[in-house]
Amino acid sequence: MLTDHFEVLVGWTVRVPTEDGIDVFHVLTNPNKADTDGDGLEDGGEYKHTFNGSPAPPTDPNDFDSDSDGKTDGQECSNQAAVLAGCTNPTTQSLATCSSDPLVADKKVTIRYTQLTVDRGNDEVGANTVDMSWRFQAQHSTEDYPGAWYGVRTDRAACVAIGADAWCYQGGYCSVPEGTDFVFQGPHCQYLGDPRVTNLDCGTLVGHCSLFSFIQCTADSQCPFNFLGETCAGRVRDDCLGGNEVVFTLKPGEGILLNGEASQYNDCIGAECAGGPYAGDLCDPFNVEATCCPRYCDEGGALCRLDSECPRYCTGTTDACTDDGDCTDPDTCDQTTCGAPVCTGINCESPFADNHVIYTKSLSYETLQFGFSVEVARLTDANDAQQFSLTLIVEIIVE
């Protein structure tokens, strides 16, 4: 521990890096307090501590946050109790261990994806529209790609907000005119079973019919396929999208990678569900299994989800059965099948993305300046210049 003589008459010199250079001053401590500034780091630890396993310069025992980064010295360093109890020479032995440098301010960095503008795309049957999807995110340099935050992605809410003329689903596409501005907003939720179901209140469970989860309900009677065992139930939140911004804390030597991509698909004219309660609704020609479109038993034409919900017949006959015992030997009780969802009006080739644009930008602790800045990135398909191009706006706030 520190002697009273050392605290009152000797003290130490503190050097705090600033944007304008280094502040240098001498400090003394209160011999009547183990922790003069009450920051949780005892005066001995302020004087002698280690960072990254090596001795580090002393901190200010009269300032609870020596580097003014919003984290107290006690949060960045911890006392070594065993050493404090037996140490009599503070000039030779460390009294605390620091997880971050208490003399170099951490930087709080907010990344906010603000807007995506469709500058140019394919000409869809003269309609001047673009079939596209996007995904933009950010990751800390200590994280594996793509990081813990998945940023802004194609979703139904974004498509509907700008009046998109094609059905949009998670990982799918929106069909929009050139010049469209997607303005990214705060968080919304998607529900297990159908990613097109969104609810801006991420804390609320909403009743949805079990077979067609995009149908909201309050009672089983409101669900159209009760005869198939459909019920009204609260859907468990599957994915609460975190909105358009994320906050990172950077230490010296660390950074952030902004990254993402957008894709333009081959021309397609919107398809519609054929029959069923949603006849005429737009469906997704790239992912028919995930759409609202109905499925029918190959025999009898009843609505179904699984083969087991379709009738069984004795081999080569129209005699209904439940097992082989209902049929005349050697006939067997055969299962008919539940056909594929019926989605008509598709006018496109096999689904693939014609063009891609890629976005990457590296930000480091050392190059990030305090304050507000705007990144305006022009993204153009390198393989076919100007056929598919976007403008991405990202706000960066450093505190």
NUZA-255309 format. One record per residue (C-alpha): residue in one letter; x, y, z. Coordinates in Angstrom, 3 decimals, always signed. Layout:
REM NUZA-255309
+------+----------+----------+----------+
: keza :       xx :       yy :       zz :
+------+----------+----------+----------+
:    a :        X :        Y :        Z :
...
+------+----------+----------+----------+
REM end
This chain:
REM NUZA-255309
+------+----------+----------+----------+
: keza :       xx :       yy :       zz :
+------+----------+----------+----------+
:    m :   +0.000 :   +0.000 :   +0.000 :
:    l :   +1.046 :   +3.653 :   -0.278 :
:    t :   +2.593 :   +5.339 :   +2.761 :
:    d :   +1.138 :   +8.594 :   +4.093 :
:    h :   +4.447 :  +10.304 :   +3.329 :
:    f :   +4.252 :   +9.150 :   -0.299 :
:    e :   +0.621 :  +10.281 :   -0.665 :
:    v :   +1.039 :  +13.734 :   +0.953 :
:    l :   +4.541 :  +14.797 :   -0.054 :
:    v :   +5.756 :  +12.712 :   -2.989 :
:    g :   +2.861 :  +11.766 :   -5.304 :
:    w :   +3.403 :  +11.152 :   -9.023 :
:    t :   +3.128 :  +12.672 :  -12.465 :
:    v :   +0.172 :  +11.896 :  -14.749 :
:    r :   +0.332 :  +12.162 :  -18.552 :
:    v :   -3.040 :  +12.054 :  -20.341 :
:    p :   -3.077 :  +12.005 :  -24.187 :
:    t :   -5.523 :  +14.504 :  -25.736 :
:    e :   -6.394 :  +15.611 :  -29.275 :
:    d :   -4.077 :  +18.611 :  -28.772 :
:    g :   -1.138 :  +16.699 :  -27.315 :
:    i :   -0.466 :  +15.451 :  -23.785 :
:    d :   -1.653 :  +16.994 :  -20.528 :
:    v :   +1.057 :  +16.656 :  -17.854 :
:    f :   +0.408 :  +17.368 :  -14.162 :
:    h :   +1.491 :  +16.232 :  -10.692 :
:    v :   -0.920 :  +14.655 :   -8.215 :
:    l :   -1.130 :  +13.903 :   -4.505 :
:    t :   -3.695 :  +11.716 :   -2.738 :
:    n :   -5.712 :  +11.745 :   +0.469 :
:    p :   -3.999 :   +9.543 :   +3.070 :
:    n :   -7.314 :   +9.148 :   +4.883 :
:    k :   -8.956 :   +7.419 :   +1.891 :
:    a :   -7.928 :   +4.241 :   +0.148 :
:    d :   -9.643 :   +5.520 :   -3.013 :
:    t :   -9.377 :   +9.311 :   -3.187 :
:    d :  -11.684 :   +9.838 :   -6.189 :
:    g :  -14.105 :   +6.989 :   -5.343 :
:    d :  -13.890 :   +5.349 :   -8.746 :
:    g :  -13.387 :   +1.815 :   -7.432 :
:    l :   -9.660 :   +1.756 :   -8.227 :
:    e :   -7.611 :   +2.270 :   -5.057 :
:    d :   -4.916 :   +4.940 :   -5.059 :
:    g :   -2.189 :   +2.276 :   -5.120 :
:    g :   -3.724 :   +0.810 :   -8.255 :
:    e :   -3.873 :   +4.254 :   -9.871 :
:    y :   -0.143 :   +4.578 :   -9.264 :
:    k :   +1.004 :   +1.086 :  -10.215 :
:    h :   -0.931 :   -1.145 :  -12.587 :
:    t :   -0.436 :   -3.307 :  -15.661 :
:    f :   -2.124 :   -3.249 :  -19.074 :
:    n :   -1.719 :   -6.100 :  -21.573 :
:    g :   +0.682 :   -7.714 :  -19.103 :
:    s :   +3.120 :   -4.806 :  -18.986 :
:    p :   +3.590 :   -1.923 :  -16.530 :
:    a :   +1.501 :   +1.093 :  -17.578 :
:    p :   +1.699 :   +4.832 :  -16.765 :
:    p :   -0.172 :   +5.966 :  -13.626 :
:    t :   -3.672 :   +7.411 :  -13.766 :
:    d :   -5.172 :  +10.462 :  -12.031 :
:    p :   -6.303 :   +9.504 :   -8.495 :
:    n :   -8.320 :  +12.719 :   -8.253 :
:    d :  -10.391 :  +12.064 :  -11.417 :
:    f :  -12.687 :   +9.026 :  -11.516 :
:    d :  -12.364 :   +8.911 :  -15.343 :
:    s :   -8.799 :   +9.820 :  -16.245 :
:    d :   -9.299 :   +9.619 :  -20.018 :
:    s :  -12.875 :  +11.051 :  -20.017 :
:    d :  -14.270 :   +8.218 :  -22.138 :
:    g :  -17.334 :   +7.550 :  -19.971 :
:    k :  -15.823 :   +4.515 :  -18.246 :
:    t :  -14.395 :   +5.015 :  -14.759 :
:    d :  -10.846 :   +3.983 :  -13.970 :
:    g :  -12.375 :   +1.333 :  -11.713 :
:    q :  -14.307 :   -0.105 :  -14.653 :
:    e :  -11.186 :   -0.289 :  -16.799 :
:    c :   -8.908 :   -1.639 :  -14.033 :
:    s :   -9.375 :   -3.961 :  -11.066 :
:    n :   -7.525 :   -3.943 :   -7.763 :
:    q :   -5.281 :   -6.864 :   -6.939 :
:    a :   -6.436 :   -7.584 :   -3.390 :
:    a :   -3.753 :  -10.119 :   -2.559 :
:    v :   -0.989 :   -7.790 :   -3.637 :
:    l :   -2.477 :   -4.797 :   -1.843 :
:    a :   -2.559 :   -6.743 :   +1.434 :
:    g :   +1.124 :   -7.602 :   +1.428 :
:    c :   +2.778 :   -4.903 :   -0.655 :
:    t :   +4.991 :   -2.426 :   +1.165 :
:    n :   +6.952 :   -1.022 :   -1.775 :
:    p :   +4.631 :   +0.709 :   -4.285 :
:    t :   +7.513 :   +1.628 :   -6.547 :
:    t :   +8.268 :   -1.965 :   -7.560 :
:    q :   +5.013 :   -3.940 :   -7.556 :
:    s :   +1.785 :   -3.638 :   -9.571 :
:    l :   -1.341 :   -3.031 :   -7.507 :
:    a :   -3.991 :   -3.419 :  -10.257 :
:    t :   -4.657 :   -5.011 :  -13.649 :
:    c :   -6.369 :   -3.091 :  -16.459 :
:    s :   -8.537 :   -4.638 :  -19.181 :
:    s :   -8.411 :   -1.429 :  -21.241 :
:    d :   -6.098 :   +1.571 :  -21.194 :
:    p :   -7.420 :   +4.013 :  -18.575 :
:    l :   -5.429 :   +6.869 :  -20.130 :
:    v :   -6.647 :   +6.424 :  -23.714 :
:    a :  -10.338 :   +7.111 :  -24.332 :
:    d :  -12.480 :   +4.401 :  -25.901 :
:    k :  -14.500 :   +5.629 :  -28.860 :
:    k :  -18.234 :   +5.059 :  -29.055 :
:    v :  -19.090 :   +4.666 :  -32.745 :
:    t :  -22.655 :   +4.600 :  -34.083 :
:    i :  -23.164 :   +3.183 :  -37.587 :
:    r :  -26.522 :   +4.130 :  -39.079 :
:    y :  -27.628 :   +2.913 :  -42.513 :
:    t :  -29.905 :   +5.728 :  -43.634 :
:    q :  -30.977 :   +5.376 :  -47.261 :
:    l :  -30.531 :   +3.285 :  -50.402 :
:    t :  -31.410 :   +4.826 :  -53.774 :
:    v :  -31.950 :   +2.753 :  -56.916 :
:    d :  -30.150 :   +4.744 :  -59.593 :
:    r :  -30.295 :   +2.297 :  -62.472 :
:    g :  -31.396 :   -1.281 :  -63.173 :
:    n :  -32.871 :   -3.640 :  -65.710 :
:    d :  -35.741 :   -2.448 :  -67.891 :
:    e :  -38.630 :   -4.775 :  -67.053 :
:    v :  -40.915 :   -4.956 :  -70.066 :
:    g :  -40.621 :   -1.212 :  -70.535 :
:    a :  -41.809 :   -0.579 :  -66.973 :
:    n :  -38.470 :   +0.886 :  -65.873 :
:    t :  -38.422 :   -1.266 :  -62.730 :
:    v :  -35.734 :   -3.194 :  -60.905 :
:    d :  -36.082 :   -6.599 :  -59.206 :
:    m :  -33.595 :   -6.421 :  -56.360 :
:    s :  -32.580 :   -7.478 :  -52.873 :
:    w :  -30.039 :   -6.036 :  -50.443 :
:    r :  -28.123 :   -6.766 :  -47.259 :
:    f :  -25.854 :   -4.293 :  -45.478 :
:    q :  -24.241 :   -4.843 :  -42.091 :
:    a :  -21.289 :   -3.925 :  -39.862 :
:    q :  -18.927 :   -5.962 :  -37.712 :
:    h :  -16.335 :   -5.273 :  -35.036 :
:    s :  -12.786 :   -6.225 :  -35.990 :
:    t :  -12.783 :   -8.829 :  -33.206 :
:    e :  -15.865 :  -10.610 :  -34.629 :
:    d :  -16.091 :  -13.247 :  -37.326 :
:    y :  -17.923 :  -12.281 :  -40.508 :
:    p :  -20.627 :  -11.012 :  -40.610 :
:    g :  -20.557 :  -10.060 :  -36.931 :
:    a :  -23.327 :  -10.116 :  -34.354 :
:    w :  -25.442 :   -7.435 :  -36.022 :
:    y :  -27.012 :   -8.190 :  -39.394 :
:    g :  -27.980 :   -4.668 :  -40.321 :
:    v :  -30.615 :   -3.816 :  -42.906 :
:    r :  -31.987 :   -6.506 :  -45.203 :
:    t :  -34.716 :   -6.943 :  -47.738 :
:    d :  -38.029 :   -7.316 :  -45.935 :
:    r :  -41.703 :   -6.936 :  -46.681 :
:    a :  -42.079 :   -3.780 :  -44.593 :
:    a :  -39.514 :   -1.958 :  -46.715 :
:    c :  -41.167 :   -3.041 :  -49.957 :
:    v :  -44.675 :   -2.108 :  -48.861 :
:    a :  -43.498 :   +1.255 :  -47.517 :
:    i :  -42.491 :   +2.410 :  -50.988 :
:    g :  -45.349 :   +0.722 :  -52.829 :
:    a :  -43.355 :   -2.133 :  -54.355 :
:    d :  -45.324 :   -4.007 :  -57.004 :
:    a :  -44.007 :   -7.476 :  -56.164 :
:    w :  -44.240 :   -9.635 :  -53.070 :
:    c :  -41.166 :   -9.330 :  -50.905 :
:    y :  -39.927 :  -11.810 :  -48.322 :
:    q :  -36.861 :  -12.259 :  -46.134 :
:    g :  -33.943 :  -12.905 :  -48.458 :
:    g :  -36.155 :  -12.260 :  -51.502 :
:    y :  -36.634 :   -9.212 :  -53.667 :
:    c :  -38.639 :   -6.049 :  -54.232 :
:    s :  -39.684 :   -4.861 :  -57.668 :
:    v :  -39.314 :   -1.085 :  -57.710 :
:    p :  -38.961 :   +1.777 :  -60.197 :
:    e :  -35.611 :   +3.397 :  -60.850 :
:    g :  -35.137 :   +6.408 :  -58.594 :
:    t :  -36.767 :   +4.677 :  -55.601 :
:    d :  -35.440 :   +5.714 :  -52.188 :
:    f :  -35.488 :   +3.089 :  -49.435 :
:    v :  -35.329 :   +5.010 :  -46.144 :
:    f :  -34.282 :   +2.590 :  -43.423 :
:    q :  -36.194 :   +2.736 :  -40.153 :
:    g :  -36.038 :   +1.326 :  -36.611 :
:    p :  -36.647 :   -2.268 :  -35.509 :
:    h :  -39.513 :   -4.498 :  -36.526 :
:    c :  -40.199 :   -8.166 :  -35.917 :
:    q :  -40.868 :  -11.190 :  -38.042 :
:    y :  -42.731 :  -14.221 :  -36.787 :
:    l :  -41.852 :  -17.870 :  -36.851 :
:    g :  -43.466 :  -19.678 :  -39.776 :
:    d :  -43.816 :  -16.779 :  -42.191 :
:    p :  -41.125 :  -14.090 :  -42.451 :
:    r :  -43.519 :  -11.772 :  -44.258 :
:    v :  -45.430 :  -11.180 :  -41.035 :
:    t :  -44.092 :   -8.045 :  -39.413 :
:    n :  -45.042 :   -6.166 :  -36.290 :
:    l :  -43.404 :   -2.910 :  -35.274 :
:    d :  -43.897 :   -3.723 :  -31.597 :
:    c :  -41.193 :   -6.279 :  -30.925 :
:    g :  -42.519 :   -7.008 :  -27.464 :
:    t :  -45.990 :   -8.117 :  -28.567 :
:    l :  -47.146 :  -11.593 :  -29.516 :
:    v :  -49.830 :  -11.546 :  -32.189 :
:    g :  -52.340 :  -14.336 :  -32.854 :
:    h :  -51.894 :  -16.021 :  -36.246 :
:    c :  -53.535 :  -19.041 :  -37.818 :
:    s :  -51.228 :  -22.029 :  -37.463 :
:    l :  -51.234 :  -23.176 :  -41.105 :
:    f :  -51.125 :  -19.707 :  -42.632 :
:    s :  -49.357 :  -17.643 :  -40.026 :
:    f :  -49.791 :  -14.347 :  -41.883 :
:    i :  -53.530 :  -14.449 :  -41.066 :
:    q :  -54.047 :  -12.587 :  -37.805 :
:    c :  -56.755 :  -13.949 :  -35.536 :
:    t :  -58.210 :  -13.942 :  -32.044 :
:    a :  -60.089 :  -17.265 :  -32.224 :
:    d :  -59.846 :  -20.611 :  -34.046 :
:    s :  -63.095 :  -19.841 :  -35.867 :
:    q :  -61.344 :  -17.032 :  -37.772 :
:    c :  -58.952 :  -19.494 :  -39.402 :
:    p :  -60.092 :  -20.879 :  -42.775 :
:    f :  -58.764 :  -24.436 :  -42.477 :
:    n :  -60.095 :  -25.717 :  -39.160 :
:    f :  -60.881 :  -29.030 :  -40.836 :
:    l :  -57.124 :  -29.503 :  -41.270 :
:    g :  -56.514 :  -28.843 :  -37.603 :
:    e :  -55.640 :  -25.177 :  -38.003 :
:    t :  -55.768 :  -23.133 :  -34.799 :
:    c :  -55.260 :  -19.528 :  -33.727 :
:    a :  -52.118 :  -19.180 :  -31.625 :
:    g :  -49.683 :  -16.504 :  -30.501 :
:    r :  -46.689 :  -16.618 :  -32.767 :
:    v :  -43.285 :  -16.701 :  -31.130 :
:    r :  -40.989 :  -13.970 :  -32.318 :
:    d :  -38.505 :  -15.510 :  -34.728 :
:    d :  -36.312 :  -12.571 :  -35.599 :
:    c :  -36.491 :   -9.049 :  -34.255 :
:    l :  -34.579 :   -7.003 :  -36.768 :
:    g :  -32.452 :   -4.506 :  -34.892 :
:    g :  -33.255 :   -1.510 :  -36.996 :
:    n :  -30.855 :   +0.532 :  -39.042 :
:    e :  -28.123 :   +1.319 :  -36.511 :
:    v :  -25.624 :   -0.343 :  -34.231 :
:    v :  -23.200 :   +1.025 :  -31.626 :
:    f :  -19.616 :   -0.195 :  -31.206 :
:    t :  -16.975 :   +0.555 :  -28.577 :
:    l :  -13.488 :   +0.773 :  -30.046 :
:    k :  -10.155 :   +0.594 :  -28.291 :
:    p :   -6.851 :   +1.576 :  -29.926 :
:    g :   -5.935 :   -0.918 :  -32.623 :
:    e :   -9.548 :   -1.989 :  -33.194 :
:    g :  -11.898 :   -1.146 :  -36.034 :
:    i :  -15.199 :   -1.725 :  -37.841 :
:    l :  -15.886 :   -3.298 :  -41.215 :
:    l :  -18.954 :   -2.064 :  -43.094 :
:    n :  -19.991 :   -4.583 :  -45.723 :
:    g :  -22.882 :   -5.816 :  -47.780 :
:    e :  -24.282 :   -6.427 :  -51.210 :
:    a :  -27.288 :   -5.869 :  -53.433 :
:    s :  -28.458 :   -8.108 :  -56.255 :
:    q :  -30.571 :   -7.524 :  -59.352 :
:    y :  -32.631 :  -10.468 :  -60.585 :
:    n :  -33.695 :  -11.492 :  -64.057 :
:    d :  -36.980 :  -10.001 :  -65.232 :
:    c :  -40.116 :  -11.474 :  -63.699 :
:    i :  -43.749 :  -10.482 :  -63.836 :
:    g :  -45.534 :  -10.931 :  -60.521 :
:    a :  -47.238 :  -14.284 :  -60.066 :
:    e :  -50.542 :  -14.927 :  -58.320 :
:    c :  -51.969 :  -17.662 :  -56.131 :
:    a :  -54.327 :  -19.881 :  -58.091 :
:    g :  -57.447 :  -20.677 :  -56.079 :
:    g :  -57.787 :  -21.009 :  -52.352 :
:    p :  -58.692 :  -18.221 :  -49.935 :
:    y :  -55.944 :  -15.991 :  -51.338 :
:    a :  -56.620 :  -16.357 :  -55.025 :
:    g :  -55.098 :  -13.396 :  -56.854 :
:    d :  -52.608 :  -12.528 :  -54.115 :
:    l :  -49.053 :  -12.011 :  -55.316 :
:    c :  -46.749 :  -14.899 :  -54.591 :
:    d :  -43.028 :  -15.389 :  -54.861 :
:    p :  -41.923 :  -17.214 :  -58.030 :
:    f :  -38.463 :  -17.826 :  -56.516 :
:    n :  -39.625 :  -19.567 :  -53.349 :
:    v :  -43.034 :  -21.105 :  -53.968 :
:    e :  -42.931 :  -23.320 :  -50.872 :
:    a :  -42.883 :  -20.239 :  -48.609 :
:    t :  -45.855 :  -18.491 :  -50.186 :
:    c :  -49.503 :  -18.190 :  -49.307 :
:    c :  -50.510 :  -20.324 :  -52.276 :
:    p :  -52.637 :  -23.428 :  -51.618 :
:    r :  -51.709 :  -27.092 :  -52.124 :
:    y :  -54.177 :  -29.740 :  -53.268 :
:    c :  -54.311 :  -33.529 :  -53.013 :
:    d :  -53.579 :  -35.154 :  -56.366 :
:    e :  -56.635 :  -37.329 :  -55.819 :
:    g :  -59.877 :  -35.703 :  -54.707 :
:    g :  -58.613 :  -32.135 :  -54.919 :
:    a :  -58.822 :  -31.390 :  -51.173 :
:    l :  -56.645 :  -28.684 :  -49.646 :
:    c :  -53.618 :  -30.120 :  -47.868 :
:    r :  -50.195 :  -29.494 :  -46.366 :
:    l :  -48.806 :  -33.051 :  -46.155 :
:    d :  -49.296 :  -36.307 :  -48.053 :
:    s :  -50.786 :  -37.826 :  -44.904 :
:    e :  -53.721 :  -35.406 :  -45.159 :
:    c :  -54.697 :  -36.811 :  -48.579 :
:    p :  -56.940 :  -39.873 :  -49.146 :
:    r :  -55.635 :  -43.431 :  -49.489 :
:    y :  -57.009 :  -45.904 :  -52.016 :
:    c :  -56.604 :  -49.606 :  -52.664 :
:    t :  -54.201 :  -50.245 :  -55.559 :
:    g :  -55.776 :  -49.445 :  -58.942 :
:    t :  -59.197 :  -48.698 :  -57.457 :
:    t :  -61.168 :  -45.788 :  -56.051 :
:    d :  -61.906 :  -47.754 :  -52.867 :
:    a :  -60.946 :  -45.668 :  -49.839 :
:    c :  -58.848 :  -47.380 :  -47.175 :
:    t :  -56.835 :  -46.746 :  -44.031 :
:    d :  -54.478 :  -49.765 :  -44.181 :
:    d :  -53.753 :  -52.827 :  -46.323 :
:    g :  -56.339 :  -54.850 :  -44.389 :
:    d :  -59.112 :  -52.811 :  -46.022 :
:    c :  -58.048 :  -54.001 :  -49.478 :
:    t :  -58.438 :  -57.341 :  -51.263 :
:    d :  -55.165 :  -59.257 :  -51.361 :
:    p :  -52.767 :  -58.573 :  -53.089 :
:    d :  -53.912 :  -54.947 :  -53.315 :
:    t :  -52.326 :  -52.476 :  -50.898 :
:    c :  -53.592 :  -49.249 :  -49.379 :
:    d :  -51.673 :  -46.561 :  -51.286 :
:    q :  -51.095 :  -42.975 :  -50.205 :
:    t :  -51.907 :  -40.214 :  -52.690 :
:    t :  -49.797 :  -37.079 :  -52.596 :
:    c :  -50.198 :  -33.448 :  -51.662 :
:    g :  -49.186 :  -31.511 :  -54.755 :
:    a :  -46.948 :  -28.470 :  -55.073 :
:    p :  -48.327 :  -25.003 :  -54.271 :
:    v :  -50.151 :  -23.536 :  -57.207 :
:    c :  -48.616 :  -20.223 :  -58.238 :
:    t :  -49.514 :  -19.036 :  -61.740 :
:    g :  -48.602 :  -16.160 :  -64.010 :
:    i :  -44.845 :  -16.545 :  -63.629 :
:    n :  -43.041 :  -15.100 :  -66.608 :
:    c :  -39.343 :  -15.517 :  -65.913 :
:    e :  -36.435 :  -17.842 :  -66.425 :
:    s :  -34.905 :  -19.961 :  -63.688 :
:    p :  -34.228 :  -17.640 :  -60.750 :
:    f :  -30.755 :  -16.163 :  -60.570 :
:    a :  -29.225 :  -12.780 :  -59.918 :
:    d :  -28.063 :  -10.994 :  -63.065 :
:    n :  -25.892 :   -8.416 :  -61.344 :
:    h :  -24.327 :   -7.762 :  -57.952 :
:    v :  -22.887 :   -4.713 :  -56.275 :
:    i :  -20.585 :   -5.032 :  -53.262 :
:    y :  -20.002 :   -2.541 :  -50.467 :
:    t :  -17.027 :   -2.577 :  -48.085 :
:    k :  -15.464 :   +0.135 :  -45.961 :
:    s :  -12.948 :   -0.208 :  -43.126 :
:    l :  -12.945 :   +2.175 :  -40.157 :
:    s :  -10.207 :   +2.167 :  -37.522 :
:    y :   -9.887 :   +3.710 :  -34.065 :
:    e :   -6.945 :   +5.766 :  -35.265 :
:    t :   -8.669 :   +7.262 :  -38.325 :
:    l :  -12.120 :   +7.885 :  -36.844 :
:    q :  -12.499 :  +11.508 :  -35.783 :
:    f :  -14.932 :  +12.658 :  -33.107 :
:    g :  -18.176 :  +14.100 :  -34.471 :
:    f :  -20.708 :  +13.360 :  -37.214 :
:    s :  -19.945 :  +12.354 :  -40.795 :
:    v :  -21.834 :  +10.951 :  -43.768 :
:    e :  -20.582 :   +8.235 :  -46.088 :
:    v :  -22.115 :   +8.433 :  -49.581 :
:    a :  -21.164 :   +5.325 :  -51.548 :
:    r :  -21.951 :   +4.848 :  -55.245 :
:    l :  -22.258 :   +1.110 :  -55.897 :
:    t :  -21.985 :   -0.040 :  -59.520 :
:    d :  -21.861 :   -3.500 :  -61.024 :
:    a :  -18.239 :   -3.971 :  -62.047 :
:    n :  -19.096 :   -6.574 :  -64.693 :
:    d :  -21.626 :   -4.442 :  -66.530 :
:    a :  -21.000 :   -0.805 :  -65.645 :
:    q :  -24.083 :   +1.351 :  -65.159 :
:    q :  -26.582 :   -1.469 :  -65.758 :
:    f :  -27.190 :   -1.790 :  -62.019 :
:    s :  -26.156 :   +1.015 :  -59.696 :
:    l :  -27.193 :   +2.247 :  -56.264 :
:    t :  -26.346 :   +5.065 :  -53.874 :
:    l :  -25.947 :   +4.100 :  -50.223 :
:    i :  -25.932 :   +6.693 :  -47.402 :
:    v :  -24.391 :   +5.767 :  -44.054 :
:    e :  -24.138 :   +8.061 :  -41.039 :
:    i :  -21.143 :   +7.659 :  -38.706 :
:    i :  -21.166 :   +9.233 :  -35.254 :
:    v :  -18.059 :   +9.136 :  -33.055 :
:    e :  -18.294 :  +10.147 :  -29.385 :
+------+----------+----------+----------+
REM end
